[in-house]
Amino acid sequence: MLSLAGTQQMLSALTLCKYIKKKYPHIKIIVGGNPFTKIINRIDDKWMALFDRIFDYILVFEGEYVLTELLRCLKEGKDISN
């Protein structure tokens, strides 16, 4: 889980996650934080394609609660599309 506090961390986060995904493709990458909450509704198809290649899950809003729910759904095999 990588949580960003500000948009100034976005490039570093993308770079780090891209490296991790390339070197360890089996590792699931979960990102979140205020920057993702702010931009999630404005991400165009080009950016979403990039995010899909690097991140497995993007958490928005209250990440503490969303992460718990994500992990519960994954454990129980439930739909996580929302």
Buried (B, 14 or more C-beta within 10 A) or exposed (E): BBBBEEEEBBEEBBEBBBEBBEEEEEEEBBBBBBBBBEBBEEBEEEEEEEBEEBBEBBBBEEBEEBBEEBEEBEEEEEEEEE
